[in-house]
Amino acid sequence: MATSDELSNEDLDVTVDDDDLVVRATIDRPDQRNALNGNVIDGLSAVLDFADDGPARVVVIRGAEGTFCAGGDIKSMASAVGQGSKAYREGFAGMKQLIEKAVDTAALTVAAVEGYCLAGGMGLAAACDVIVASEEATFGTPEVDIGIFPAQALVPIMRTVNEKQAFKYLFTGEHFDAEKAQDIGFVTDLVPEAAFDEELNGLVDDLVTPSEFMIEIGKESFYNQREMNFDEALDYMREMVTMLAMSDDAEEGFNSFLTDGEPDWKGRPDEE
């Protein structure tokens, strides 16, 4: 695994596996409970762009020293006090773009959640495709305690959870445990803290195995179809699976199945 100097910064440690298929980004601000500042948000955005432009199939986002992310950096937000709406809009733009990129990137995104996953950190996790959480993790949107509604975090969160079971937490700000997070549909996999790395690595190994092109089209299809009505979604998915079936990777997959061999995926087609 090689460290990418171009992607890492003082608040974000990024490594790329030797085969370039897995990128791991660790928020490295443990003294601030890995709060999201400009360095982290811009760095994660750059990581997702890197994955989108290359062969990466999986991006893992986690926090240093057993804490995922306690939300936005309050000191940074407070610096806009008295400067008017433009300053706040500009300050919140980075988080909006990061959430969009987590959904839009061609790679699968995995939130590896230990310790606190709060406020904007919960929004970041919800924007990821898969959330692996330690049984000891803690969740919540406590920004209500300072008079801020979790507006941006709400968008991916409420598209992830069982709505009525989660609604009250947006207003109470109360913390809830990992078991409750799984009950309301927020967590994909709940694992013992002692086995966290082992379970996480096993999941990444499973996710990185399929065709790179299938991952890209499958992810795009999943997020697009959920905003459609039933008939529209069926028509759309017929076209998407037709495109996949005609790809070089599908031909490789069919031949490998028929010959009982291992497929040699060709990757995403070059854009013309």
Steps between C-alpha positions, in 0.01 A plus 500: 500500500651830389428840650385762251672828584279683255179399679608515865509822699563592863145396597445206264716192453444322168643169385450308177532122476778367280250396230332845511158343558446618860551851635494555876448849641539557875388826660796584723382760753455286812544796738189653337320163482571503127270796433452607141702807407596635157805274474294188565211592273723611213727199549213250495360667190838461331512133603160437341608678182816285497293183531260615230782568255695179559455126548398515869196291585470577872565808716510448877446802725574475872628706790827481692533356850160335527272794418330535163396867496324724752361732233589839366773713655301740721787749521511522121125553480506760777753704305218599262290658777405856405624467141163445339334226298765486226768393746281220634397379155862485390595322820236231453567452127789259557287254696230508232757418233656223711164328553426523128838355407466208742181400317617583147850349500534180298664318793315344791539705819524341845466687830697315769336632818656471843432719802309822432309543174319827559340790311680556169696181567173310496412677176835400351448137601145501360630628166719190472365188334583265788532573873697258717465589868660380818259379766647775720424785256278795596275695265298821509444852365579717805541825305145580612656584838658810345190595302599340169275250324690213329374615162773375267559178694126435490497450123709178487391389848128502426557316172671227700287444811146396587347847500268499801749316719773756431309827474502588868881476528537792259318722751605359837871469424518201732775246451406143417702182487604281210225248560238773464682628188462157348135476611410820315681385186807722520771234536582237239715274722539510878820331620682448832763764572769232546434366150440835330804509269464134407131540412564826315780350290288196420220721377738708287636180346144399406412842358817534293450166321230586242553672167602865526253591223219304669567687825478836324182424307339309787557784746378763254191291427419445866498868591319611183218246512397570859374845396282351221153351505471122466441476124759767420756319715438169323545661158817677612650187654428298184715746306777495760521121517498489119800731494677285759422177314662644186820601681839334471482409869170317457643306205798412718267398781286279277805326353658449842179346633469264204865392524507492882781758501573827680398819317762753399303823522576760235401805704293803409480572127700801389288809456494635149 
